[in-house]
Amino acid sequence: MKVHIDEIKCSGHGRCAKYAPEVFRLSDDDGYNADRGQTIDVPAAEEKNAAIGIRSCPERAITVVAE
């Protein structure tokens, strides 16, 4: 699974990282997702947690990318 983090929509709530800390990293500088504007690979073992993190984003800034 691949996901894209929208750099404009991400508001730094950090809910994604709360539910999937092995997938979503937060920037130490501003608390926003450290991978904003990028597409990242989600390890198979973390897909369930990543899905929870995606659903928890109030801005819907994270989307699954079709492979």
Phi, psi and omega in degrees: 000140175237145178229151177244134178255115181289123184288337180272318182288329183298123181249006174080026178293328177080008181294327179301314181289334178297318183268338181219066183294341178278349182249310186257122180256143176256143179288135176291335183286312187230358178082355177284165176301128184291344181254023179306138179083003183240162171253130183236154175274138176254122178300144183306322181291344182252004183299321180296313179295321179297320179298321177295317178298320179297312180294334183279350182286115182293337180267355184055046183276352183244127179232148176281134181262128177295136181260000000 
